[in-house]
Structure formats: C-alpha cells, structure tokens
Amino acid sequence: MDLLNTLVDKGLRRELPTREEALAVLATSDDDVLDVVAAAGRVRRQWFGRRVKLNYLVNLKSGLCPEDCSYCSQRLGSTAGILKYTWLKPDEASQAAAAGLAGGAKRVCLVASGRGPTDRDVDRVAGTIKAIKDQNEGVEVCACLGLLSDGQAERLREAGADAYNHNLNTSEGTYGEITTTHTYADRVDTVQKAHAAGLSACSGLIAGMGESDEDLVDVVFSLRELDPDSVPVNFLIPVEGTPLAKEWNLTPQRCLRILAMVRFVCPDVEVRIAGGREVHLRTMQPLALHLANSIFLGDYLTTEGQAGKADLEMIADAGFEVEGAEQVTLPEHRATAGGGCGSHAGGGCGSHEGGGCGSHEDSGCGSHTGGGVCGSAPASTPASAATPAAAVGEARTDLVAVRRRGAGTDLAPNA
C-alpha cells in the first residue's frame, strides 16, 4: 500500500505526515489492519527497539473534584461508586509506589483529582516525591495535579519531579462539549508551563467519546506542535454514573488504527497505551505493543487493570522486553535536546505521563476515566477469559471494575 510506504519513510525521517495521510490511516479497513500495524511497527522499532516502558499510577487523592469533565468518574456530580479519600501521607504514597517498582515499573505517576494544586498541595507532593526518591534510587516521578499556576511547575522541578502530565484529551473544536469548567487553552497553558520549567511534558488524548476522525487528527497534530516527550492514548471506558456511560464506540481494530496514526504523527516520542486497553483492545493487546512503547502496570486511578503478572507475561510472549531503569527511554536526539526528562540514564526521566500519568482522569492524567478506568475481570482473572465473546460494538460493562484495593484501602495493590 503506497500510503503505508510513504508513512514509514516519513516516520523514519521524523517528518510530519499530511492531515490527509493521517485521516487515511483511520479510514483503512479491518482487512488491512495487520498491514497498518506492521508499517507503524517499523517506525516504533526504529526509535525504541523492542523495549516496553512500565509506569505505575498512585492516586494521591480520589474523587471530590469540582470539574465537570464528562469522561471522569471523579467529576462533579458523578454517581460512580469509586473510592473517595483525601491526600495520602508521603509514607503511604511511597508504600503504594513500591509495589509497582517491585513489579518492574521505572516511573511512578502521582495523580490527584481537582482543578489544580494549591501551594500547600505542591508542598505535600514535594514531600511525597522526596519519600519515594529517598527509598528508590533512579526512579522517575511524574506529577499530574491539574492546571498549574505560575511558579508551581518550577517548585515541582526543584522538589525532584522529572515530568508533568496534563492531557489535551480531545480537539479544540469539541472540547467545550466535554468540559465546561475550564478550557482547552487552560490545558495547553499548563503543558507549556511544564515545558518552560524544565519538566518532561506528557500530554495525550482520549478516544471513543463520540469524536470524528477529524477531531482525532486535530488533537494529535496539536500534540505534535506542543512537542511532549510522552503521549498517552486513552480509550474511553464508559463508567456508570458519568455522562458518557453509554458511549461504546470502539473496536480492537479501531484502537489499533488510532495508535498507528499517533505513531506516524509522533514517531520518536513515548507513545503510551493508557486507560481502556483491557476493555477495548482485549485479546489484541499484544498487537498494540508493536505500536506503543509504554504501558501502565496494574491498576489505574479508580478502576482495576489487568493483573501485573499478566502484563509481564504478555510483553515476554509478544517478543518484547521490559525497559530497565538504566536505559534512557527517548532516542538520543530527543534525550539530549534541552534538559528535559530522559536527558541522562539512571537519574532523569527518560521519556514522558502520564506518563506523567497516562490515565485520562479528571485532572488530565495519562490513564482513563476514573483514573484510567481500565477495569478488567475481578482478581487476577484475564479479561479475555472473564466472559463469553461479545458481539462487535456491544457494551462490555463486565470488563469495568471499580478499584477496591491499593491506595486508599487496606488491601495490597495490583502490580
């Protein structure tokens, strides 16, 4: 297919595709999906080899958010039955992070619901960053706290944060249909503040909210212009109790085409599969590793994810390897370009999601609704084995499980 050959050549040269080419990727048929994956996989291997970076979310403060983001289980007016608690103490957050780090994660993403942090909140998070870094040499820490005020990004950087996550989520043209309590421009401003402070910027999107192909291309081109180190791709999990609870628009093939389009537009950045992979990619998750070079390990902010052991087995079985703490995530030309994350092995970041976060949660973290509502089957049952196969387009509410373990509970986390 001439389109794919052209896109591979451009990706290997870090050249921006045209909007028409990006739209054409989304318009390919299911019959061509393996060709699309193979083409985008060549670009992924050029810049990231077969490494997969693992990230781990810690929800520092759950629920009780004054913002009205329609996708989020922590939003104002949400009736979702999620965990609700105020700020974790630094030692509690450090203990929660330890589980993910023991499972192979190299980045901890500290997330808190809310419009944005107060200066006192920044002090709290600074203490948490210190506690985590004191106990884990070389760990990367990304903060995801919402909209930043002047000077706050610099204070987080001084406290030891490596990265900051704040997602654009959707196109500027449709943003007002998803959220009314802040603007698209507010989100762009926060990403720019993180950049200016020397933090590795992480910003991504949520697919499946009823947007058009044009909207998806618009937001990904906007992200390319912002030039984050990490782009988390969330797939909406329609959580009961939120305005988008009935939006089941994605198929595994659609998700693969979206990830491929992101890789072609952002060839040399960390593309992270964030919230919703278990629910929408399901048994096609291993194919997505040929497109993205980063995932979240274990649970998300307010929902359960695939068992950490299953994640590690999936990576190994697909022929990939977990990225080590000593390895720099980003290609050399990005890692050495100006003091952000990933500028050196071992200490700094190495990418970024939400990273920083990566969950699509309210304050814009890298994972998806409700903190990345990537619910899977209860306990450690593989999502693919939880229930009989469903028809294409059928709502898979059986795959959405509210998190009842880990941070904010007395139960061990999933990692």
N, C-alpha and C positions, 0 to 999 in steps of 0.2 A: 504493500500500500504506500503510494508516494507520500501521503500525508505523514505517516509514521516515520518514514526515512528522513523526511525534512525535519521533523521534530527531534529525532535522535541527533541529527547533525547539529541543530541549534543548541540542544541541551549540552552536548559535549563541548561546545564553544561558549556556553553560558550566554547565549543570545536569546533575547526575548521573542517568543512566538507572536504572531499576529493574533488579534482577537478572533478572527475568523478561524484560525487554526485551533485555538483553544476551544471554541464552540464546536468545532468538528469532532474533537475528541469525545465530548459529551454526547454527541449525536451518533456515534458509532453503534452498531447493532450488537446484541448479545452474542451473535455468531463470531464477531471479531474481537471479543473481549480478551481472549488469550493473546492475540497479536498485539493489542494495546498494552497489556501487562508486560509482554516480552520487550517491547520497544522502550517503554518507560523504565523497565528494569535495567536496561543497558546504561541509561543515564544515572540511575541510582548507584550502580556498581562502579561507574567511573569515579564518582566523588566520595563514596562511602564504603566501597567494597562489599563485604557480606556481614558487616558489623550491625548489631542492633543495640541501641542505647536504651537502658531501662530507667524509668523515672518513677518516683513514688510520691503519692499525694498524702499530705497531712492536713486535715480540716481543722484549723485552729479555732474557728467559731462558726457554729452551724445554725442556719435558719435566721429568722427575725430580721430580714433585710427590708429596708424601706423602698427599694427599687421595684419596678413592675415588669421586669424582663419576662416575656411570655413563656419562654422555654424553661424557666428555672423553678425548681421545686422549693427554693428558699425565698421566693419573691413575696412581695407584699400581697396579701390575700390568698396565698397558696393554702390549700387544704390537704396537701400531700402529707402523709404520716411519717415524716422524716424525723431524725434525731434533732433536737434543738438544745444547744448549750452555749454558754458564753466562753470567753477566752480560756484555752488550755494554758496551764502553767508551763514555763520553759522545760522543766524536767519531764512533764507529761508528754509534751510535743517531741522531745528528744527520744523518749522511750518508744513512741509511736514510729518515729523515723527509723529507729534501729532495726525494726522488723523488715522494712523494705531494703535497707542497706545490706542486711544479712542475706537477703534473697538475691542480691546481685545488682540492685539499683545503684547508680552513681550520682544521681541527682535527687534531692528532696525538694518538693514543691510545697511551700507553706501558703495556705489559702485561708482567707477569712471573708465571710459574707459581709455585705454592706456597700454603701455608696463609695466610700473611700475612708482611709485611716485618719484618725486624729493624730496630733503629735504624740499624745500619750500611747496610742496604739503602735506607732512607729517604735517608741521606746520598748514596748512589750515584745514586738517582733525582733528587735535588736537583741534582746536578752535571749530569745529562743534561738536565733542564729548562732550566738556565741555558744550556747549549751550544746548544740548539735555539732558545731565545728570543733569544740574542745574534745569531744568524745569520738570524732570520726575524722581522721586526717585525710585531707584531699577531697572531702565531699563537696559537691556543688550544691548551692542553695539558691532557689528561685523564690521570690515573693510574688504573691498575687492577692492584692489587697483592695482592688478597685481603683477609682480615679485618684490621681496624686495631685497634691497641692505643691506650690513652689517650694523647693528645698528638700522635699521628702525623699525624692529619689537619691539625692546626694547623701542624705543621712543613712539610707538603707545600704548604699555602697560602702560608706565608712564603717557600718556595722558588720560588714563581711558578706553581704548579699552579692551573688555573682550575676543574677539575672532578674528580670521583672516581666511578668506575663500580664497582658491585657489584650483580649481578643477584639477584633472588629466585628466578628460574628456574621454579619450579612452586608449587603451592598448599601451604600449611602442612600440610594433612592428608595429602598424599602425599610430602612432602619426604624423610621417612625412608626411603622406598623407593628414592630416587635417590642419596642420600648418607648415610653413617653417621658420618663422621669430624668433622663439625660439624653445627650445627643451623640450622633456618630462623631461629630467634631470633638466632643469631650474625650472619646476613646482615642482618637488619633493624637490628641494633645498629650495624653498620658504615655503613649508609646514613645513619642518624641522626647518627653521629659526623661524617660528611662535611658534612651539613647544618649542624650546630652550629658547625663550623669556618669556615663561610662559603664552602665549596666548592659549586659547582653539582653537585647529586646526579643521578646517572644510574643507573637500575635497571630491568631488564626481565625477560623470560621466554624460555623455550624451549618451543616447541610441537612435538608429534609424538613424545613419549616414552611414549605409551600412556595419556595422561591423558584424563579425561572432559571434556565441555563445562563441567560444574560446576567442575572444577578450573581450567580456563582463566579462567572468570569470577571465581573466588575470587582468583586471583593478580593479575588486572588490577584488581579492586576494592581489593586490598591495596596495589597500587602507587599508585592514586589517593589512598589515605589517606596514604601516605608522601610524596606530592607531589614526585616528582623532576621536574627540568626536562626530562629526556630518558628515553624508554622504548624501548630496543632490543628488537625482536621477532626472535628466532632461530627457525629451523626446523631441527629436529634432522637432522644428517647422520649416518647410522649408519656409523661408521667401523669397519672390520675391526680386531679386536684390542681392542674395548671391549664391555662387557656389553649395550649397546643396538644392536649391529651388525645385528640382524635386524628392527629397528623401522622399517619403511617404511609409515607410516600416512597420509601427506599427499598431497593432490592440489593442483593450482594453484588450483582453486576453493575448497577448504578454506582454503588460505593467505590468499586474498583476504577470505574471511569473517572470519577471525581478525583480520587487520589492520583491517578495518572496525569490528569490535567494539571493538578497542583505541582507535581514533579516536573513536568515540562516547563511550566512558567517559573518555577523556583528550583532550578536544577541542583544548585550547590548549597542549599540550606537544609537544616534538620527538619524533615517532614515527619511529624508525629501522629500516629493513629491514636486519637484520644477517645472521648466518651462515645459509646454506642457501637464499638466494633463487635462485641459479642452478640449484640441484639440484631444487628443488620448484616454484618459480614458472615456471621455464624461459621459454618464449616469452610468458608472461603478465606478465613483469616490468614492462613499461611501464604496465599497468593498475594495478599496485601503487603507482606514483608518484602516483596520484590519491588515495591513502590515507595514505601516509607522506611526510614532507618531508625525509628524511635517509637516506643510504646510506653504505656503505663503498666506497672506491675501491680497485680492485686486489685483492691477495691478503689472506688472513686470517692467523691466527697460525701454524697448522701445515698449512694446506691452501691450494690455489690458488683464486683467484676469477676472475671474468670479466675479460678484458683491460680495462685502464683506458680505452683508446680506445673500446672497445665501450660502456662505461658512459656516456661523454660523448656518444656518438652517440645512444644510447638516450634520454637526457634531452632532447636537442635535437629528435629526431624525434617525441617524445611531446608537444612543445609546452611543455616546462618550461625553466627557466634555472638555471644553477649559481649558488648564493648567493655573493656577493662577500665578501671579507674585511672590507669597510667596512659590511656590513649586519648588523644585530642579528637573530639567529635568532628569538628569542622575541617574542610580542606585547608591546606596551608595558606592559600591566598586570602581566605576569609579569616582564619585564625590569627594571622599576623597583621591584619589591617585595622589597627587602631584600638587596641586596649580593651576591647570588649571581652566577652566570655570566649573561652576556647583559645586564648592567645598563648597559653602555655600548658604543657601536660601537667597532670597532677594537681595543680592548685586551682586555677581558674575554672571557668565553666567549660566550655568545650562545645557549646552549641548555644543554644537557645535562640518555657513554658511553659510555658505552662507548664512548655515547659513550662520555663517558668512553669507554668502549670500546664495546662493542656486540657483542662477539663472545661466544659463550656459554661459552667456555673455562673451564677449571677455576677460576680464582680469581674467576670471575664476570664476566668482561669481556663486552662487548657482542656479540661475534660468536659463532660457534658452535663446536661441538666441535673439539677440536684447535685451538682458537684461532679457531674460526669456520669450521671446515671448510666452506668454501663452494666446494668444488672445481668447476672447470669443465674443459672439454676442454684437453688439453695445449697449450702455447704460447699463441697468440692465437686459436685456432680457436673460433668462437662455440659455446657449449654446444648450442644448438639444431641446429647442423649437424654435431655430432660423430658421431651415430649415428642409425639409423632411429628413428622414433617408437615409444615403448614403450606397452604397454597400461596402462590406469589401474591404479594400485596396484602395478605391477611395480617391483622394486628397480632403481634406476638407479645401480648401483655404478660404471658407466662415467663418471659425472659427478663422481666424488670423486677428486681428485688431491692427493697429499701435496706440500706446498710444498718445492721444491728450489732456490729462488732467493731473493734478497733477504737480509734479516737472517740472520746466522749462516752465510752462504755467500759465495763469491767472485763470484757471478753478479749481474747487475743485477736490481733488484726490478721487479715489475709495478706500474705506477701509471699 
